[in-house]
Amino acid sequence: LIFTYKYNLLDPAVGDPPFDLDDPLTLNVLKTIETYQNYWDAKDAKAPKEQPKEEVVVSFLSDADCLEAIAKVEPLLVKRFYTERKGTFKADICRAAELYLHGGYYFDIDISVIEPLNFDALDIPSATPDVLAQLRTMNMKNLRTTPSPDDIVTLSTVYSTHQGGFFQGFTAATPRHPVLKRSLGYMDAYYEGTLTQTLPQHIIEESHNAVVPSRTKPQGMGVGPYTLSVAYRSTTHEEWEEYVRNMMKDHGYSSGNEEEKPYGEVPAKRRYARFLYEISLEDEEVKRLGLWADVPLQDAEYQRKVKWCNYVCFGGQQVYFYSRVPGSKVCPLEKNFF
């Protein structure tokens, strides 16, 4: 499990604010860790004795830790991280570097876990993932939603209705993923203002010649969500297959008859990725379909109403996360409001 903040909330260094169990973000991180430890403990209890046990390893990166990770992967971004004043942009850079180096499950410190994520229950993404389309096809039986034995989840994040692409409050990946490596290269071009010259032409064309963002002209798009989105789209199926094939060989496995069905029945980037989808519990389509009435609105018990408090991340028919925990910057609910 990977978290990042300007200082380590769980083990503050000298000079940092002290460990604080009254802080909602600290409590939320501890809850995430405990939830996943319990989930993996339960899975271990049902697994054969000879199967390796899953243990939660927590990596909480401070700004100093992030600089070390970035220097190992994309040294050109060290200066960008150091001089960046926007915390979310710093987290974007650090997240990609740490996931590339070690893999794992990244969580924003303010994303609230409702249910641990089960990749086996997630749909294989469509060619052009769409949040509302995902809602409307959840009950269709003619879609392939069950992974085959050859499908390995190597990348997962969240599609968003209001962010125009990826919401990276949750992102998971296997180490040395080519999409993450490419996204880091695109980040440098984002800061240099050279993305238009760096991106493949088909990405520019698919964007209908919309203005490509840069740090000086972000166009409402953060460095992380945009660069991961275009890296995902520009990484070829052949690159995905080669990555998975090498990963399988490194672990002593074969990925099947590659000559007969090199890309399987579904293209590689869809077979080896899974997405959650972000939407508000108060969205009219959610209400029309009668979905998730058992998932409470987080501001229901408060006099003050904040729409961002009621965004959730779902996959299949399960809601897994609230996008923001009460007490965070964009969900500033406090007990004394009631």
HELIX and SHEET records of a PDB file:
HELIX    1   1 PRO A   24  LYS A   46  1                                  23    
HELIX    2   2 ASP A   63  VAL A   73  1                                  11    
HELIX    3   3 LEU A   76  THR A   83  1                                   8    
HELIX    4   4 GLY A   87  HIS A  102  1                                  16    
HELIX    5   5 PHE A  119  ALA A  121  5                                   3    
HELIX    6   6 VAL A  131  ARG A  136  1                                   6    
HELIX    7   7 PRO A  178  GLU A  192  1                                  15    
HELIX    8   8 LEU A  195  THR A  198  1                                   4    
HELIX    9   9 GLN A  201  GLU A  206  1                                   6    
HELIX   10  10 VAL A  223  SER A  234  1                                  12    
HELIX   11  11 HIS A  237  ASP A  250  1                                  14    
HELIX   12  12 ALA A  268  ARG A  271  1                                   4    
HELIX   13  13 GLU A  284  LEU A  289  1                                   6    
HELIX   14  14 LYS A  307  ASN A  310  5                                   4    
HELIX   15  15 LYS A  335  PHE A  337  5                                   3    
SHEET    1   A 2 ILE A   2  THR A   4  0                                        
SHEET    2   A 2 SER A  59  LEU A  61  1                                        
SHEET    1   B 7 GLY A 104  PHE A 107  0                                        
SHEET    2   B 7 PHE A 166  ALA A 173 -1                                        
SHEET    3   B 7 LEU A 155  SER A 160 -1                                        
SHEET    4   B 7 ALA A 273  SER A 280  1                                        
SHEET    5   B 7 TYR A 311  GLY A 315 -1                                        
SHEET    6   B 7 GLN A 318  TYR A 322 -1                                        
SHEET    7   B 7 SER A 112  VAL A 113 -1                                        
END                                                                             
